[in-house]
């Protein structure tokens, strides 16, 4: 799925790569889309816990969004199989959002309320930020990105939200909280990520 995209990959290819049987696959998942949801949701649930901590510990929404934007890029680049699945997933990109509340939209709204951001349409801004993130992550995966793409992305987001260029750059390149710098959460994808193998086998284990 990371190599071909969710739509192009077949269940037969997935089970062969994961070294499980087709009946075993369907004992766990109704479809390949359900498998992707499980893999990607595990990834984002872990990330959401860290990002919520950033939000709670920072009184400045520009500061917290900058840190969380940088974390998003770093985490996905650190788990390239999941990153490629998301980049190539198309209609699966809604997994970037929380099923209950959109944490990014909430964070932006808090910044608007505090007078930190100038945003006319919260939903459009949230979608634009996520679209930019996917493009930057794809550039990194393809070796096309410039230096420090996580900080440059955060700088771009802050400027989109209305911050002056100098302040946006200062906040984007500020030191990250220690717990983001030192977090060593194992990647959702398997250690064979470099060969395009996903964590399907792990997801299919009892």
Residue frames as a rotation matrix with the C-alpha (Angstrom) as fourth column:
UNK 1
0.567 0.824 0.000 0.00
0.824 -0.567 0.000 0.00
0.000 0.000 -1.000 0.00
UNK 2
0.393 -0.515 -0.761 2.93
0.125 -0.790 0.600 2.30
-0.911 -0.331 -0.246 0.65
UNK 3
-0.652 -0.730 0.204 4.40
0.255 0.042 0.966 1.48
-0.714 0.682 0.158 -2.76
UNK 4
-0.786 0.351 0.509 1.24
0.584 0.154 0.797 1.47
0.201 0.924 -0.326 -4.89
UNK 5
-0.706 0.630 0.324 -1.41
-0.650 -0.758 0.057 3.32
0.281 -0.170 0.944 -2.92
UNK 6
-0.579 0.539 0.612 -4.47
-0.356 0.508 -0.784 1.92
-0.734 -0.672 -0.102 -1.15
UNK 7
0.407 0.839 -0.360 -6.66
-0.701 0.034 -0.712 1.79
-0.586 0.543 0.602 -4.27
UNK 8
0.261 -0.364 -0.894 -4.11
-0.865 0.322 -0.384 -0.07
0.428 0.874 -0.231 -6.40
UNK 9
-0.785 -0.585 0.204 -3.00
-0.610 0.669 -0.425 -2.60
0.112 -0.458 -0.882 -3.77
UNK 10
0.119 0.815 -0.567 -5.02
-0.472 0.549 0.689 -5.81
0.873 0.186 0.451 -3.57
UNK 11
0.637 0.180 0.750 -5.83
-0.764 0.278 0.582 -7.91
-0.103 -0.944 0.315 -0.52
UNK 12
0.951 -0.310 -0.022 -3.92
0.298 0.929 -0.222 -10.81
0.089 0.204 0.975 -2.09
UNK 13
0.214 -0.912 0.349 -0.80
0.200 -0.309 -0.930 -8.65
0.956 0.269 0.116 -2.33
UNK 14
0.186 -0.086 0.979 -1.23
-0.814 -0.571 0.105 -7.44
0.549 -0.817 -0.176 1.25
UNK 15
0.845 0.181 0.503 -1.56
-0.475 0.687 0.550 -10.93
-0.246 -0.704 0.666 2.76
UNK 16
0.775 -0.630 -0.046 1.36
0.482 0.637 -0.602 -12.22
0.409 0.445 0.797 0.69
UNK 17
0.043 -0.777 0.629 3.59
-0.128 -0.628 -0.767 -9.36
0.991 -0.047 -0.126 1.90
UNK 18
0.125 0.090 0.988 2.42
-0.950 -0.277 0.145 -9.85
0.287 -0.957 0.051 5.51
UNK 19
-0.726 -0.416 -0.548 2.81
-0.353 0.909 -0.223 -13.66
0.591 0.031 -0.806 5.24
UNK 20
-0.639 0.638 0.430 -0.71
-0.317 0.290 -0.903 -14.38
-0.701 -0.713 0.017 6.49
UNK 21
-0.735 0.432 0.523 -3.65
0.660 0.634 0.403 -16.14
-0.157 0.641 -0.751 4.89
UNK 22
-0.742 0.535 0.405 -6.57
-0.115 -0.696 0.709 -14.41
0.661 0.479 0.577 3.24
UNK 23
0.255 0.862 -0.437 -9.07
0.455 0.292 0.841 -15.96
0.853 -0.414 -0.318 5.70
UNK 24
-0.125 -0.371 -0.920 -6.95
0.989 -0.124 -0.084 -14.65
-0.083 -0.920 0.382 8.57
UNK 25
-0.953 -0.199 0.226 -7.07
0.242 -0.953 0.183 -11.17
0.179 0.229 0.957 7.05
UNK 26
-0.371 0.892 0.256 -10.86
-0.220 -0.352 0.910 -11.22
0.902 0.282 0.327 6.85
UNK 27
0.144 0.351 -0.925 -11.10
0.836 0.457 0.303 -12.52
0.529 -0.817 -0.227 10.42
UNK 28
-0.395 -0.424 -0.815 -9.61
0.820 -0.563 -0.105 -9.19
-0.414 -0.710 0.570 11.48
UNK 29
-0.661 0.053 -0.749 -10.71
-0.208 -0.971 0.115 -6.70
-0.721 0.232 0.653 8.83
UNK 30
0.369 0.884 0.288 -13.65
0.229 0.214 -0.950 -6.26
-0.901 0.416 -0.123 6.49
UNK 31
0.930 -0.060 0.362 -11.52
0.340 -0.230 -0.912 -4.60
0.138 0.971 -0.193 3.83
UNK 32
-0.058 -0.994 0.087 -8.07
0.921 -0.087 -0.379 -3.22
0.385 0.059 0.921 3.05
UNK 33
-0.052 0.103 0.993 -9.42
-0.045 -0.994 0.100 0.23
0.998 -0.040 0.056 3.95
UNK 34
0.904 0.404 0.140 -10.21
-0.175 0.051 0.983 -1.06
0.390 -0.913 0.116 7.45
UNK 35
0.504 -0.812 -0.293 -6.62
0.863 0.489 0.130 -2.30
0.038 -0.319 0.947 7.77
UNK 36
-0.305 -0.615 0.728 -5.29
0.570 -0.730 -0.378 1.11
0.763 0.299 0.573 6.77
UNK 37
0.414 0.546 0.728 -7.58
-0.280 -0.685 0.673 2.78
0.866 -0.482 -0.131 9.28
UNK 38
0.956 -0.051 -0.290 -6.22
0.279 0.473 0.836 0.55
0.095 -0.880 0.466 12.06
UNK 39
0.120 -0.993 0.007 -2.57
0.981 0.117 -0.157 1.20
0.155 0.025 0.988 11.17
UNK 40
-0.391 -0.280 0.877 -2.93
0.367 -0.921 -0.131 4.94
0.844 0.270 0.463 10.69
UNK 41
0.605 0.668 0.434 -5.24
-0.174 -0.421 0.890 5.42
0.777 -0.614 -0.138 13.67
UNK 42
0.715 -0.432 -0.550 -2.69
0.699 0.458 0.549 3.72
0.014 -0.777 0.630 15.95
UNK 43
-0.324 -0.884 0.338 -0.08
0.878 -0.414 -0.241 6.17
0.353 0.218 0.910 14.69
UNK 44
-0.340 0.205 0.918 -2.20
0.045 -0.971 0.234 9.28
0.939 0.120 0.321 15.15
UNK 45
0.789 0.587 -0.182 -3.61
0.183 0.058 0.981 8.26
0.587 -0.807 -0.062 18.52
UNK 46
0.306 -0.770 -0.559 -0.06
0.946 0.180 0.270 8.16
-0.107 -0.612 0.784 19.89
UNK 47
-0.603 -0.546 0.581 0.74
0.656 -0.754 -0.027 11.49
0.453 0.365 0.814 18.25
UNK 48
0.184 0.775 0.604 -2.43
0.125 -0.628 0.768 13.12
0.975 -0.065 -0.213 19.55
UNK 49
0.744 0.049 -0.666 -1.40
0.652 0.166 0.740 12.37
0.147 -0.985 0.092 23.15
UNK 50
-0.272 -0.934 -0.232 1.89
0.937 -0.312 0.158 14.21
-0.220 -0.174 0.960 22.67
UNK 51
-0.618 0.034 0.785 0.31
0.440 -0.813 0.382 17.14
0.651 0.581 0.488 20.85
UNK 52
0.534 0.840 0.096 -2.35
0.313 -0.302 0.901 17.59
0.786 -0.451 -0.424 23.49
UNK 53
0.428 -0.472 -0.771 0.38
0.873 -0.003 0.487 17.81
-0.233 -0.881 0.411 26.09
UNK 54
-0.670 -0.662 0.335 2.05
0.735 -0.655 0.176 20.56
0.103 0.365 0.925 24.04
UNK 55
-0.179 0.695 0.696 -1.24
0.279 -0.643 0.714 22.45
0.943 0.322 -0.078 23.82
UNK 56
0.746 0.545 -0.383 -1.88
0.473 -0.028 0.881 22.22
0.469 -0.838 -0.279 27.56
UNK 57
0.273 -0.737 -0.619 1.64
0.891 -0.049 0.451 23.24
-0.363 -0.675 0.643 28.57
UNK 58
-0.783 -0.545 0.299 1.83
0.621 -0.709 0.334 26.29
0.030 0.447 0.894 26.30
UNK 59
-0.081 0.753 -0.654 -0.20
0.476 -0.547 -0.688 29.47
-0.876 -0.367 -0.314 26.82
UNK 60
-0.210 -0.096 -0.973 0.70
-0.653 -0.727 0.213 30.75
-0.728 0.680 0.090 23.34
UNK 61
0.615 0.552 0.563 -1.15
0.020 0.703 -0.711 29.02
-0.788 0.449 0.422 20.51
UNK 62
0.764 -0.441 -0.471 1.42
-0.606 -0.239 -0.759 30.19
0.222 0.865 -0.450 17.98
UNK 63
-0.253 -0.902 0.349 4.09
-0.967 0.251 -0.054 28.43
-0.039 -0.351 -0.935 20.01
UNK 64
-0.157 0.238 0.959 2.09
-0.355 0.892 -0.279 25.22
-0.922 -0.384 -0.055 20.44
UNK 65
0.870 0.491 0.035 1.04
-0.126 0.291 -0.948 25.02
-0.476 0.821 0.316 16.79
UNK 66
0.419 -0.803 -0.424 4.64
-0.862 -0.205 -0.463 25.56
0.285 0.560 -0.778 15.67
UNK 67
-0.475 -0.617 0.628 5.84
-0.803 0.596 -0.022 22.73
-0.361 -0.514 -0.778 17.91
UNK 68
0.106 0.608 0.787 3.03
-0.139 0.793 -0.593 20.42
-0.985 -0.046 0.168 16.83
UNK 69
0.881 0.141 -0.451 3.58
-0.446 -0.063 -0.893 21.13
-0.154 0.988 0.007 13.13
UNK 70
-0.028 -0.976 -0.214 7.25
-0.966 0.081 -0.245 20.26
0.257 0.200 -0.945 13.51
UNK 71
-0.441 -0.076 0.894 6.34
-0.557 0.804 -0.206 17.10
-0.704 -0.589 -0.397 15.40
UNK 72
0.621 0.758 0.199 3.92
-0.274 0.448 -0.851 16.02
-0.734 0.474 0.486 12.64
UNK 73
0.684 -0.424 -0.594 6.59
-0.665 -0.026 -0.746 16.23
0.300 0.905 -0.300 9.96
UNK 74
-0.352 -0.904 0.244 9.25
-0.925 0.296 -0.237 14.54
0.142 -0.309 -0.940 12.08
UNK 75
-0.194 0.329 0.924 6.95
-0.518 0.765 -0.382 11.70
-0.833 -0.553 0.022 13.18
UNK 76
0.820 0.569 0.056 5.75
-0.237 0.426 -0.873 10.88
-0.521 0.703 0.484 9.68
UNK 77
0.472 -0.734 -0.489 9.20
-0.751 -0.044 -0.658 11.10
0.461 0.678 -0.572 8.14
UNK 78
-0.463 -0.659 0.593 10.35
-0.879 0.428 -0.211 8.78
-0.115 -0.619 -0.777 10.93
UNK 79
-0.284 0.447 0.848 7.72
0.013 0.887 -0.462 6.22
-0.959 -0.121 -0.258 9.89
UNK 80
-0.716 -0.131 -0.686 7.94
-0.568 -0.462 0.681 6.28
-0.406 0.877 0.257 6.09
UNK 81
-0.890 0.450 0.072 5.59
0.423 0.756 0.499 3.38
0.170 0.475 -0.863 5.42
UNK 82
-0.069 0.890 -0.451 2.73
0.857 -0.178 -0.483 5.09
-0.510 -0.420 -0.751 7.26
UNK 83
-0.258 -0.091 -0.962 3.73
-0.134 -0.983 0.129 8.39
-0.957 0.162 0.242 5.65
UNK 84
-0.953 -0.128 -0.276 3.56
-0.286 0.066 0.956 6.93
-0.104 0.990 -0.100 2.14
UNK 85
-0.598 0.801 0.031 0.22
0.801 0.596 0.061 5.27
0.030 0.061 -0.998 2.83
UNK 86
0.073 0.641 -0.764 -1.24
0.583 -0.649 -0.488 8.62
-0.809 -0.411 -0.421 3.92
UNK 87
-0.488 -0.333 -0.807 0.30
-0.364 -0.762 0.535 10.57
-0.793 0.555 0.250 1.04
UNK 88
-0.938 0.034 -0.346 -1.03
-0.316 0.330 0.890 8.06
0.144 0.944 -0.298 -1.50
UNK 89
-0.791 0.609 0.055 -4.29
0.467 0.660 -0.589 7.25
-0.395 -0.440 -0.806 0.25
UNK 90
-0.741 0.552 0.383 -6.52
0.103 -0.470 0.877 9.93
0.664 0.689 0.291 -1.27
UNK 91
0.159 0.942 0.296 -9.87
-0.294 -0.241 0.925 9.43
0.942 -0.234 0.239 0.43
UNK 92
0.385 -0.065 -0.921 -8.15
0.756 0.595 0.274 8.02
0.530 -0.801 0.278 3.54
UNK 93
-0.569 -0.709 0.416 -6.73
0.365 -0.671 -0.645 11.45
0.737 -0.215 0.641 4.44
UNK 94
0.302 0.729 0.614 -9.71
-0.404 -0.485 0.776 12.05
0.863 -0.482 0.148 6.71
UNK 95
0.586 -0.162 -0.794 -7.80
0.649 0.681 0.340 9.89
0.485 -0.714 0.504 9.20
UNK 96
-0.539 -0.791 0.288 -5.75
0.491 -0.573 -0.656 12.99
0.684 -0.213 0.698 9.90
UNK 97
-0.320 0.516 0.794 -8.74
-0.610 -0.754 0.244 14.30
0.725 -0.406 0.556 11.80
UNK 98
-0.959 0.067 0.276 -10.04
-0.211 0.481 -0.851 13.19
-0.189 -0.874 -0.447 15.18
UNK 99
-0.624 0.780 -0.054 -13.37
0.515 0.462 0.722 11.32
0.588 0.423 -0.690 15.00
UNK 100
0.097 0.667 -0.738 -14.71
0.989 -0.148 -0.004 13.39
-0.112 -0.730 -0.674 17.91
UNK 101
0.844 0.086 -0.529 -13.07
0.130 -0.990 0.047 16.80
-0.520 -0.108 -0.847 17.66
UNK 102
0.643 -0.647 0.410 -10.59
0.529 -0.012 -0.849 18.27
0.554 0.763 0.334 15.24
UNK 103
0.463 -0.467 -0.754 -7.63
0.779 -0.191 0.597 19.17
-0.423 -0.863 0.275 17.47
UNK 104
-0.621 -0.717 0.315 -5.93
0.779 -0.522 0.347 21.38
-0.084 0.461 0.883 14.88
UNK 105
-0.173 0.644 0.745 -9.09
0.432 -0.630 0.645 23.38
0.885 0.433 -0.169 14.24
UNK 106
0.761 0.440 -0.477 -9.61
0.593 -0.174 0.786 23.77
0.263 -0.881 -0.393 17.98
UNK 107
0.018 -0.858 -0.513 -6.05
0.871 -0.238 0.429 25.00
-0.491 -0.454 0.744 18.45
UNK 108
-0.708 -0.223 0.670 -6.44
0.606 -0.678 0.415 27.55
0.362 0.700 0.616 15.64
UNK 109
0.259 0.905 0.338 -9.78
0.440 -0.422 0.793 28.72
0.860 -0.057 -0.507 17.05
UNK 110
0.624 -0.096 -0.775 -8.19
0.762 -0.145 0.631 29.28
-0.173 -0.985 -0.017 20.45
UNK 111
-0.479 -0.874 -0.084 -5.51
0.797 -0.473 0.375 31.38
-0.368 0.112 0.923 18.81
UNK 112
-0.445 0.435 0.783 -8.11
0.483 -0.620 0.619 33.43
0.754 0.653 0.066 16.95
UNK 113
0.621 0.753 -0.217 -10.06
0.550 -0.221 0.805 34.00
0.559 -0.619 -0.552 20.18
UNK 114
0.383 -0.571 -0.726 -6.87
0.777 -0.227 0.588 35.15
-0.501 -0.789 0.357 21.92
UNK 115
0.899 0.004 -0.439 -6.17
-0.184 -0.904 -0.385 37.60
-0.398 0.427 -0.812 19.10
UNK 116
-0.004 -0.977 0.214 -3.06
-0.150 0.212 0.966 35.68
-0.989 -0.028 -0.148 18.06
UNK 117
-0.716 -0.202 0.669 -4.27
0.543 0.442 0.714 34.60
-0.440 0.874 -0.207 14.61
UNK 118
-0.291 0.648 -0.704 -6.25
-0.660 -0.669 -0.342 36.21
-0.693 0.365 0.622 11.82
UNK 119
-0.965 0.024 0.262 -8.34
0.167 0.826 0.539 33.55
-0.203 0.564 -0.801 10.13
UNK 120
-0.555 0.800 -0.228 -11.55
-0.831 -0.522 0.191 34.03
0.034 0.296 0.955 8.16
UNK 121
0.552 0.715 -0.428 -12.58
-0.718 0.669 0.192 30.40
0.423 0.202 0.883 7.64
UNK 122
0.091 -0.537 0.839 -11.36
-0.857 0.387 0.341 27.87
-0.507 -0.750 -0.425 10.21
UNK 123
0.612 0.207 0.763 -12.27
0.043 0.955 -0.293 24.81
-0.789 0.213 0.576 8.15
UNK 124
0.962 -0.262 0.080 -10.56
0.062 -0.079 -0.995 26.10
0.267 0.962 -0.059 5.02
UNK 125
0.358 -0.875 0.326 -7.45
-0.882 -0.432 -0.190 27.05
0.307 -0.219 -0.926 6.95
UNK 126
0.206 -0.236 0.950 -7.27
-0.607 0.730 0.314 23.65
-0.767 -0.641 0.007 8.64
UNK 127
0.823 0.151 0.548 -7.59
0.285 0.724 -0.628 21.89
-0.491 0.673 0.553 5.28
UNK 128
0.842 -0.539 0.031 -4.93
-0.275 -0.476 -0.835 24.13
0.465 0.695 -0.549 3.73
UNK 129
0.189 -0.795 0.577 -2.46
-0.973 -0.072 0.219 23.37
-0.132 -0.603 -0.787 6.52
UNK 130
0.301 -0.042 0.953 -2.99
-0.201 0.974 0.106 19.62
-0.932 -0.223 0.285 6.18
UNK 131
0.966 0.051 0.255 -2.63
0.235 0.242 -0.941 19.80
-0.110 0.969 0.221 2.41
UNK 132
0.584 -0.805 0.100 0.66
-0.675 -0.551 -0.490 21.67
0.450 0.219 -0.866 2.79
UNK 133
0.162 -0.510 0.845 1.86
-0.803 0.429 0.413 19.10
-0.573 -0.746 -0.340 5.33
UNK 134
0.641 0.136 0.756 1.23
0.166 0.937 -0.309 16.21
-0.750 0.323 0.577 2.94
UNK 135
0.945 -0.312 0.095 3.08
0.021 -0.232 -0.972 17.99
0.325 0.921 -0.213 0.13
UNK 136
0.337 -0.862 0.379 6.10
-0.908 -0.404 -0.109 18.71
0.247 -0.308 -0.919 2.34
UNK 137
0.239 -0.218 0.946 6.18
-0.534 0.785 0.316 15.16
-0.811 -0.580 0.071 3.70
UNK 138
0.883 0.088 0.461 6.10
0.307 0.634 -0.710 13.78
-0.355 0.769 0.533 0.15
UNK 139
0.747 -0.661 0.071 9.00
-0.395 -0.527 -0.752 16.06
0.534 0.534 -0.655 -0.80
UNK 140
0.149 -0.701 0.697 10.98
-0.958 0.071 0.276 14.78
-0.243 -0.709 -0.662 2.20
UNK 141
0.456 0.098 0.884 10.25
-0.143 0.989 -0.035 11.14
-0.878 -0.111 0.465 1.34
UNK 142
0.899 -0.071 0.432 11.36
0.435 0.266 -0.861 11.74
-0.053 0.961 0.270 -2.25
UNK 143
0.029 -0.973 -0.228 14.51
0.893 -0.077 0.444 13.58
-0.449 -0.217 0.867 -1.18
UNK 144
-0.046 0.041 0.998 13.32
0.784 -0.618 0.062 16.86
0.619 0.785 -0.004 -2.68
UNK 145
0.869 0.474 -0.142 12.95
0.447 -0.629 0.636 18.93
0.213 -0.616 -0.758 0.51
UNK 146
0.231 -0.779 0.583 15.35
-0.223 -0.626 -0.747 21.60
0.947 0.043 -0.318 1.64
UNK 147
-0.714 -0.582 -0.389 17.07
0.259 0.296 -0.919 21.71
0.650 -0.758 -0.061 5.05
UNK 148
-0.947 0.283 -0.154 15.01
0.115 -0.150 -0.982 21.66
-0.301 -0.947 0.110 8.25
UNK 149
-0.706 0.700 0.109 11.66
0.087 -0.068 0.994 20.98
0.703 0.711 -0.013 6.56
UNK 150
-0.096 0.691 -0.717 9.83
0.948 0.284 0.146 20.63
0.304 -0.665 -0.682 9.87
UNK 151
-0.343 -0.097 -0.934 10.76
0.598 -0.790 -0.138 24.15
-0.724 -0.606 0.329 10.97
UNK 152
-0.988 -0.026 -0.155 10.13
-0.103 -0.641 0.761 25.63
-0.119 0.767 0.630 7.52
UNK 153
-0.459 0.884 -0.089 6.69
0.506 0.342 0.792 24.05
0.730 0.319 -0.605 7.51
UNK 154
-0.001 0.439 -0.899 5.93
0.983 -0.165 -0.082 25.48
-0.184 -0.883 -0.431 10.95
UNK 155
-0.710 -0.326 -0.624 7.09
0.238 -0.945 0.223 28.90
-0.663 0.010 0.749 9.74
UNK 156
-0.907 0.410 0.099 4.79
0.039 -0.153 0.987 28.66
0.420 0.899 0.123 6.72
UNK 157
-0.163 0.895 -0.416 1.82
0.832 0.351 0.429 27.72
0.530 -0.276 -0.802 8.90
UNK 158
-0.156 0.068 -0.985 2.39
0.807 -0.567 -0.167 30.62
-0.570 -0.821 0.033 11.28
UNK 159
-0.913 -0.170 -0.370 2.57
-0.058 -0.845 0.532 33.06
-0.403 0.507 0.762 8.38
UNK 160
-0.664 0.747 0.022 -0.65
0.312 0.250 0.917 31.57
0.680 0.616 -0.399 6.98
UNK 161
0.050 0.691 -0.721 -2.23
0.972 0.131 0.193 32.25
0.228 -0.711 -0.666 10.37
UNK 162
0.770 0.374 0.516 -1.24
0.387 -0.918 0.088 35.91
0.507 0.132 -0.852 10.21
UNK 163
0.631 -0.600 -0.492 2.03
0.456 -0.226 0.861 36.20
-0.627 -0.768 0.131 12.12
UNK 164
0.744 -0.479 -0.466 4.71
-0.635 -0.725 -0.268 38.58
-0.210 0.495 -0.843 10.89
UNK 165
0.709 -0.467 -0.527 7.58
-0.143 0.638 -0.757 36.85
0.690 0.612 0.386 9.02
UNK 166
-0.286 -0.911 0.297 10.21
-0.536 -0.105 -0.838 37.56
0.794 -0.399 -0.459 11.67
UNK 167
-0.183 0.282 0.942 8.10
-0.952 0.188 -0.242 36.24
-0.245 -0.941 0.234 14.54
UNK 168
0.845 0.520 -0.126 6.99
-0.533 0.797 -0.286 33.22
-0.048 0.309 0.950 12.53
UNK 169
0.382 -0.786 -0.486 10.60
-0.175 0.455 -0.873 32.28
0.908 0.418 0.037 11.84
UNK 170
-0.450 -0.573 0.685 11.65
-0.756 -0.164 -0.634 32.82
0.475 -0.803 -0.359 15.46
UNK 171
0.135 0.594 0.793 8.90
-0.889 0.426 -0.168 30.57
-0.437 -0.682 0.586 16.83
UNK 172
0.878 0.249 -0.409 9.33
-0.441 0.753 -0.488 27.95
0.187 0.608 0.771 14.13
UNK 173
0.240 -0.886 -0.397 13.03
-0.030 0.402 -0.915 27.50
0.970 0.231 0.070 14.90
UNK 174
0.137 -0.139 0.981 12.69
-0.950 -0.300 0.090 27.69
0.282 -0.944 -0.173 18.69
UNK 175
-0.881 -0.473 -0.017 13.74
-0.434 0.822 -0.367 24.70
0.188 -0.316 -0.930 20.79
UNK 176
-0.003 0.883 -0.470 11.11
-0.280 0.451 0.848 22.01
0.960 0.134 0.246 21.05
UNK 177
0.528 0.230 0.818 9.86
-0.848 0.092 0.521 20.76
0.045 -0.969 0.244 24.44
UNK 178
-0.470 -0.837 0.280 12.14
-0.856 0.510 0.086 18.06
-0.215 -0.199 -0.956 25.79
UNK 179
-0.184 0.431 0.883 9.45
-0.167 0.872 -0.461 15.37
-0.969 -0.232 -0.089 25.64
UNK 180
0.886 0.422 -0.192 9.09
-0.242 0.068 -0.968 15.93
-0.395 0.904 0.162 21.88
UNK 181
0.302 -0.868 -0.395 12.82
-0.925 -0.168 -0.341 15.86
0.229 0.468 -0.853 21.30
UNK 182
-0.639 -0.659 0.396 13.37
-0.759 0.625 -0.185 12.69
-0.125 -0.419 -0.899 23.30
UNK 183
0.359 0.838 0.412 10.21
-0.684 0.536 -0.494 10.73
-0.635 -0.105 0.765 22.45
UNK 184
-0.707 -0.644 -0.291 11.24
-0.687 0.530 0.496 7.34
-0.165 0.551 -0.818 21.07
UNK 185
0.237 0.878 0.416 7.86
-0.552 0.474 -0.686 5.83
-0.799 -0.068 0.597 20.30
UNK 186
-0.606 -0.477 0.637 8.47
0.204 0.680 0.704 2.82
-0.769 0.556 -0.314 18.04
UNK 187
-0.709 0.361 -0.606 7.21
-0.701 -0.456 0.548 3.36
-0.078 0.813 0.577 14.49
UNK 188
0.268 0.885 0.380 3.88
-0.657 0.456 -0.600 1.76
-0.705 -0.089 0.704 13.64
UNK 189
0.728 -0.054 -0.683 5.45
-0.607 0.413 -0.679 0.40
0.319 0.909 0.268 10.49
UNK 190
0.922 -0.386 0.040 7.74
0.336 0.846 0.414 -2.58
-0.194 -0.368 0.909 10.65
UNK 191
0.251 -0.925 -0.287 11.52
-0.125 -0.325 0.937 -2.44
-0.960 -0.199 -0.197 10.59
UNK 192
-0.361 -0.338 0.869 11.28
0.756 0.440 0.485 -3.43
-0.546 0.832 0.096 6.92
UNK 193
0.515 0.644 -0.565 9.91
0.238 -0.741 -0.627 0.03
-0.823 0.189 -0.536 6.03
UNK 194
-0.165 -0.669 -0.724 12.80
-0.575 -0.532 0.622 0.69
-0.801 0.519 -0.297 3.70
UNK 195
-0.967 -0.159 0.201 11.69
0.041 0.678 0.734 -2.26
-0.253 0.718 -0.648 1.59
UNK 196
-0.639 0.763 -0.097 8.10
-0.596 -0.412 0.689 -1.05
0.486 0.498 0.718 1.42
UNK 197
-0.466 0.485 -0.740 6.71
0.499 0.835 0.232 -3.57
0.731 -0.261 -0.631 3.89
UNK 198
-0.080 0.542 0.837 3.92
-0.569 -0.714 0.408 -2.32
0.818 -0.444 0.366 6.11
UNK 199
-0.829 -0.179 0.529 2.91
-0.557 0.332 -0.761 -3.38
-0.040 -0.926 -0.375 9.59
UNK 200
0.032 0.914 -0.404 0.05
-0.829 0.250 0.500 -5.45
0.558 0.319 0.766 8.23
UNK 201
-0.172 -0.129 -0.977 1.33
0.177 0.971 -0.159 -8.62
0.969 -0.200 -0.145 9.89
UNK 202
-0.960 -0.209 -0.185 1.43
0.222 -0.174 -0.959 -6.92
0.168 -0.962 0.214 13.27
UNK 203
-0.599 0.796 0.088 -2.03
-0.801 -0.593 -0.087 -5.53
-0.017 -0.122 0.992 12.74
UNK 204
0.155 0.671 -0.725 -3.29
-0.642 0.626 0.443 -9.02
0.751 0.396 0.528 11.94
UNK 205
-0.744 -0.460 -0.484 -1.78
0.063 0.674 -0.736 -10.63
0.665 -0.578 -0.473 15.02
UNK 206
0.210 0.864 -0.459 -4.28
0.660 0.221 0.718 -11.58
0.721 -0.453 -0.524 17.78
